[in-house]
Amino acid sequence: MNGTNNKLILAIMTGLLAAGMGCAQMSPHQSATVDLGPWPKNSSPQEIGKRVAERFVCSPHQNFGRSEPPKTITYPEVCAWYGALTFAQLSHDQDLSARLIKRFEPLLTPAESRMVPAPKNVDASVFGVVPFEIYIQTRDPRCLALGKKIADKQWDVSSVDSLSPEARAWVNRGLSPQTRFWIDDMFMIIALQTQAFRATGDTNYLNRAAHEMVTYLDELQQPNGLFYHAPDVHFFWGRGDGWMAVGMSELLRSLPANHPDRARILVGYKQMMASLLKYQDADGMWHQLIDQPDAWPETSSTAMFTFAMITGVKNGWLKQKAYAPAARKGWLGMIKYLNADGDTCEVCEGTNKKNNLNYYLTRGRNVGDMHGQAPFLWCASALLR
């Protein structure tokens, strides 16, 4: 192993021993007394997280199920990478941390930097959460610089004259030029800007994320607390709503108690959680279309909603009596869909928006898709926090 990697591993160990900046400051109302266990044999977050993270770290870069390698790192891989990094840190697995960061090292070299996606839309920009997380754990300045470049580009208005009139109107409201009012955005934008705050302490990033989230809540949340996939697509698609649930949870973990947007976001979050509680199956699962019990049980959305409930219970935002059993049931339900290889089954394939019921009901049901691997890792991390 070369000198650079030796220094990197030393930095990882130092970060782990220091308990990690990102974990120490995230929740203004953290409650360390909530424990959703004990867990049946082979179902603990340590065991499940380890299986899924090990599966990730030895996997080639994925390309939405295609056989050819991707030209750039895809957002599902980014989401799984972020989850694996937080799990490794929270489980104090220094070897796993080192291997996850070694996987990233080539992307910082001229030869492989082409694999870093240009931050021209939300799906590409979310890549920045990974270098930010590595910086939080190791203090590698190269990762900080890369993350900041991407996070700042998400709010770059230097080319505002080239935007559509609709996009210019969003920018004039203080929103990102990448705004499009798809609910997926509320993870892709929120995660990046929140990670930028966690890495730098600059509240401008946090304020951007909060303002964006409040606007999306005001524009898109329905009276039942859930969200249509987009304003012109009136279906409560499971993973789409999952992005909202996780985005709010991640943001609330970092928003100070006195932040002017916190109360509004917490109201939207609680409304969504109350609605989700009604739609959870007896076996802990949620469905491809949340409000349609005949739709198939889907694992990525279930894991996302479970993450949001675990996080809410542990931080005191949700009543433990009502939501702790639902969070536990979600975890135990979803891990039944993890096969012997560490691959998640029944994961909805990548999905565009379409105002057609059959389009959502007949989406491909993938195995090992990182859309599903990622939230399993997020849940394992949330249970260990």
N, C-alpha and C positions, 0 to 999 in steps of 0.2 A: 504494500500500500504506500502511495507517495506521501510526501510531507504535507501537501494540502489536505489530503483526506485525514491524516493523523490529527492535524489541527482542528479539522471539522468535527471529528469524533470527540476530541477533548472539549470543544465548545458545547457539543450536545450534552455531555455528562455534566458540565458546569451548569447548563440551563436546567437540566432535570433536578440537580441538587438544590437549585435555587427555587424550585417549585414552579417556575415558569411565569413570566409576567402576564401572559394572556389569561391564565386561570386565576391569578391572584386578584385581579381588579374587576372581574367581569360583572359581578352581580351586586347591586346596592342593597338587596334584601335577601342575601343567600342564607339558606337554612341547612346546616350540615347535619341535622338530626334525622332527616327523613331517609329511611332505608326501605327500598321496595322488595328486598329479599326476605328470607333466604331462598335460594334458587334450587330447583331440582337438579339432579346430576346432569352434567354436560350442557347446562343452560345459563351459566353465569355470564355476565358481560365480559369478564376476563377471558373465558374460554371461547365465546362466540367472536368477540372482537379479534382475538389472536388468529383464529381460523380465517376470518375474512381478510384481515390485514396481510397475513402470510400469502393468501391467494393473490392479493393485489400486487405485492412487491415482486413477485416472480412472473407476473403477467406482462406480455408485450403491450405496447401502446395500442389502444383499441380504436376502431374506426366505425362505430355504429353498426357492428355486425358484419361489415365487409371484410373480405379476405385480405385485401391489400392494406398496407400500413397507412396511417393518416399522414397528411402533409404537415399538420400541426396538432398539438395536444388538444383533445376534445374536452368539452365541459364536463361530461359524466366522469371522465378520468380525473379531472381536477377535483371534483366533489369527493371522489373516493380517496384521492391522495390527501386532501385536507383532513378527512375523517381518520385515515390511517395514522397521520402525524399526531393528531390530538390523542388518539387512543394509545399510541406508543408512549407519549409523554405521561399521560395519566396513569398508565399501567407500569411506569418506570422500567420500560423495556428498552434499554440503551442500545442493544444490538439491532432491534427492529428500527429504532430511530435512525441509527447510522445507515442502515440499508435503504431506508426511504429517502434519506437526504442524498446518499450516493446516487440514487436513481435520478435525482434532479441535477446533479453536478454537470453532466454534459450539456445541459441547456444553457449554461453560463459560458460556454466556449463558442468561439466563432464557427466551428464546424457544425454545431447542433443548434445554434441560436435560431435558425430558421424554423425550428419546431415550436418556438414560442409564438402563439397567435397574435396577430396585429389587433390591438384593442379597438376595433371599429364597430362592435355591437356588444350587447350584454353577454352573449354566450362566449365570445372570445375574451372579453375583459375579465370575467370571473377567474381566469387563470391566475390573476394577481394574488388570490388568497393563499396560494401555496408558497410563493417566495416570502410573503409576509409571515406566514406561520413558521417557516424555517428561520427567518430573522428573529422572531420572538423567542425561539428555542435556542438559537446559536449566536445571535448578534453578528451574523455574516453581513457586512455592509453591502455586498453585491446584491444580495436578496432584497434588502431594504430599498436600494436604488431602483431595482426592477419593479418591485411592487408599487412604489410611489409613482414611477413613470406611468404605469397602467392606471392607477387610481386617479391621477390628475388628468389623464387623457379622457377619462369618462365624463369629466365636466369641462372639457376644452371647448370653448365657444368661439375660437379664433376664426373658424370657417362658418359662422352662423349664417352668413349671407347665402351660402350654398344649400342650406337646409330647406325643407319644404315649409310652407307657411304654417302648417300644423306644428311641426317640430320647433319652429321659431317661437311660436306662442308658448310652448312648454318651457323653452329656455328663458323666455321673459318672465316666467313664473318661478324661476330659480331651480328648475328641474334639469336633469341631465339631458344632453342632446340625444342620448340613447333611449330615452323614454319612448314607450310604445303602448303602454297600458295592456300588456299581457301579464297575467299574474305570475308567470315564470320570472319576470323581471325582479320580483320582490325577494328572491334569493340572490340572483345574479348581481344586482346593483347593491343591495343591502350588505351582503356578505363581504364584498370587496371594500366598500367604504368603511364598514365597521372594523374589518381587519386592519385597514390603514390607520384608524384611530388607535386600535390596540397596540400597533407597532410603534406609532410615533407620539401618541398622546395629544395630537393636534385635533381639537374639537371641531374644526371646520369639516373634517371628514364625517364625524358623527352627526353634525347638524345637517349635512347633505342627506345622509341616509334617513334621518328622522323626517325631514321635510318631504322627501320622496315617498316614504311609507304613508304618511298622513294623507298625502294627495291621492295615492292609490286606494287607501281605505275609503276616503270620501267619494271617490269616483266609482269604485267597483264592488264594495261589499253590499250584499243583498240583505233584505230584511231578516232572512233566516240565519244570518251570520256567515254564510258561505260566499263563494266567489264564482261567477261564471268564468270560463276560460279566457274570454275576451268580451268586450262590450257587444260584439255582434255574434257571439257564439254562446247560446244560453244553455250550457250544460255544466254541471258540477263535476268536472273531471278530477279524479282522485289525486294524481300526482301534481296537477296544476294547483289545486288547493294546498297540496303539501308544500310546494315552494313558498306559498304565503305563510303557512303555519311555522315553517322553519325560519323564514326571514324575520318574522316578528319576534320569535323566540331568541334568535341570535342578537337582534338589535336590543331587545329589552335586557339581555344579560349585561350590556355595556352602557345603556343609558342611565345617567345619574338620576336619583330620585327626584331632584328638583328641575330636571330638564323640562322646558315648556311643552314639548310634544309627547312626553312620556304618558301622561294621563290618557290622551286620545288613543295612542297606540295600544295601551293596556285594555281600554274598553273594547277596541276592535278584536284584540286577541281573545279576551274572555268571551265575547259573543261567538266567535268561531269555535272555541273549545266547547262551549255549552251545546252548540249544534252538533258537533262531531260526537259528543257523548251519546246523543240520541241515535246515531246511525251506526255505532259499533256493534258488530255481531257478537253473539254469545261466545264465539271462539276467539274473540279479540281482533278480528280482521275488519278492515273497511274495503269497499268495493270500487271497481274501476269507475263507475259513476256513483257518487256517494249516496245519493238519495234513491237509488234503484237496487233493491235487494236481489233482483234477478241477475244483475251484472256480476261478473266473476270477482272473487276476492283477489285483491291486487297488493303485492308486497311492498312496492316502493312507497305508495301513499300510506299504507299502514305504518311503515317504519317512520315516515315523516311526521305523521300525527302522533305516534307514540313518543318520538323525540320531543315534540312540543309539549306533550303532557308531562313527561318526565321532568323536563326543564321547569315547567310551571309549578309542579308540586314541590320540587326541591328548592325553588326560590321563593315559595310562599305566595305566588300569584294566584294559585288555584287551591281550592279547599281539598285538603288531604283526604277526607272521608269519601268524597265523591270521585276524585280523579286518580288517587293512588291505585285503587283496584283496576281502573281502566288502563292506566299506564302499564301496570304489571301484566294484565291480560293481553295487551297489545304486544308486549315483548315476547311472552310465551307463545302467543299465536303466530307471530311472524317467523320466529326461529324454526318452527316446524317445516318451513319452506326452504330451509338451508340444506343442500344436499351434502353428500360425503366429501365432495371435492371443495367445499367451501363456496359454492355458487348458489345464489339466490334464484329460486324458481318463481314463475308467475309474475314476471316484471313486464309492465306495459312497455312496448317498444317506443322509441322516439316519436313524438306526436306533434304535428302541426295543429293549427286550429281549423275546425270545419264545422259549420252549423248543420250537422247531420248526425242523428242518433246512432245509426248503424256504423258510422265511421269510428266512433269511440268503442262500441261494443265488440267490434271485430278486429281491434288492434292486435298485433302479434304479441304473444305471451312468451317472453324471452327467458333464458336461463343464463345466469352469470353476467347479465347486463349491468354495467356500472351505475346506471340509474338506480338500481336496487342495492348494489353492493355498498354504495356511499351512505345511504341513511341507516343501514345496519351498523356501520362504524360510528355514525353520529350518535345513535342510541347507546352503544356500548360506552362511548365517551361520556355521554350525559349521565349514565348510571354510575360511573366512576367519579364524577365531579363532586 
